[in-house]
Amino acid sequence: METKQFEHVCNWTERREEHIPLRNLKSGRIGYSFGCTYEGETIQVRLENGELDSWERKECTEVTTH
């Protein structure tokens, strides 16, 4: 994802406490954001099976329902 989209996801996650659905482009897995690390540009996600993971900004994208 682009830097602007990363900032949007992190803003919604941290300020509005909304969990944004994301897809990992490498694995195809779906996760829901629950935190961000700006220095390393990673997003912490909770996977559909409940496991926690951390994805780099460049390896994920926001899931759209359109």
TORKOL-4160 file (C-alpha; in steps of 0.2 Angstrom, whole numbers, padded with zeros to 4 digits, m for minus):
66
<pt num="1" X="0000" Y="0000" Z="0000"/>
<pt num="2" X="0005" Y="0018" Z="m0003"/>
<pt num="3" X="0011" Y="0029" Z="0011"/>
<pt num="4" X="m0005" Y="0039" Z="0011"/>
<pt num="5" X="m0016" Y="0023" Z="0012"/>
<pt num="6" X="m0005" Y="0017" Z="0027"/>
<pt num="7" X="m0007" Y="0033" Z="0036"/>
<pt num="8" X="m0026" Y="0032" Z="0033"/>
<pt num="9" X="m0027" Y="0014" Z="0040"/>
<pt num="10" X="m0017" Y="0019" Z="0055"/>
<pt num="11" X="m0027" Y="0035" Z="0058"/>
<pt num="12" X="m0043" Y="0025" Z="0058"/>
<pt num="13" X="m0036" Y="0011" Z="0068"/>
<pt num="14" X="m0028" Y="0021" Z="0082"/>
<pt num="15" X="m0039" Y="0036" Z="0083"/>
<pt num="16" X="m0056" Y="0029" Z="0079"/>
<pt num="17" X="m0053" Y="0012" Z="0085"/>
<pt num="18" X="m0059" Y="0004" Z="0070"/>
<pt num="19" X="m0051" Y="m0012" Z="0063"/>
<pt num="20" X="m0048" Y="m0011" Z="0044"/>
<pt num="21" X="m0049" Y="m0027" Z="0034"/>
<pt num="22" X="m0032" Y="m0030" Z="0025"/>
<pt num="23" X="m0026" Y="m0043" Z="0013"/>
<pt num="24" X="m0008" Y="m0049" Z="0013"/>
<pt num="25" X="m0002" Y="m0048" Z="m0005"/>
<pt num="26" X="0011" Y="m0062" Z="m0003"/>
<pt num="27" X="0000" Y="m0075" Z="0007"/>
<pt num="28" X="m0017" Y="m0069" Z="0002"/>
<pt num="29" X="m0022" Y="m0070" Z="0021"/>
<pt num="30" X="m0035" Y="m0058" Z="0028"/>
<pt num="31" X="m0032" Y="m0048" Z="0044"/>
<pt num="32" X="m0039" Y="m0034" Z="0054"/>
<pt num="33" X="m0028" Y="m0019" Z="0059"/>
<pt num="34" X="m0026" Y="m0016" Z="0077"/>
<pt num="35" X="m0010" Y="m0005" Z="0078"/>
<pt num="36" X="0004" Y="0002" Z="0068"/>
<pt num="37" X="0023" Y="0005" Z="0069"/>
<pt num="38" X="0027" Y="0020" Z="0060"/>
<pt num="39" X="0046" Y="0018" Z="0061"/>
<pt num="40" X="0046" Y="0001" Z="0052"/>
<pt num="41" X="0030" Y="0005" Z="0042"/>
<pt num="42" X="0021" Y="m0011" Z="0048"/>
<pt num="43" X="0003" Y="m0014" Z="0053"/>
<pt num="44" X="m0001" Y="m0026" Z="0067"/>
<pt num="45" X="m0016" Y="m0037" Z="0062"/>
<pt num="46" X="m0027" Y="m0050" Z="0070"/>
<pt num="47" X="m0030" Y="m0065" Z="0057"/>
<pt num="48" X="m0047" Y="m0073" Z="0054"/>
<pt num="49" X="m0041" Y="m0088" Z="0065"/>
<pt num="50" X="m0037" Y="m0076" Z="0080"/>
<pt num="51" X="m0018" Y="m0076" Z="0077"/>
<pt num="52" X="m0008" Y="m0060" Z="0078"/>
<pt num="53" X="0004" Y="m0055" Z="0064"/>
<pt num="54" X="0013" Y="m0040" Z="0058"/>
<pt num="55" X="0014" Y="m0035" Z="0040"/>
<pt num="56" X="0025" Y="m0023" Z="0031"/>
<pt num="57" X="0016" Y="m0008" Z="0022"/>
<pt num="58" X="0022" Y="m0014" Z="0005"/>
<pt num="59" X="0015" Y="m0031" Z="0007"/>
<pt num="60" X="m0003" Y="m0028" Z="0011"/>
<pt num="61" X="m0018" Y="m0019" Z="0004"/>
<pt num="62" X="m0035" Y="m0013" Z="0011"/>
<pt num="63" X="m0049" Y="m0025" Z="0007"/>
<pt num="64" X="m0063" Y="m0016" Z="m0002"/>
<pt num="65" X="m0081" Y="m0022" Z="m0003"/>
<pt num="66" X="m0086" Y="m0013" Z="m0019"/>
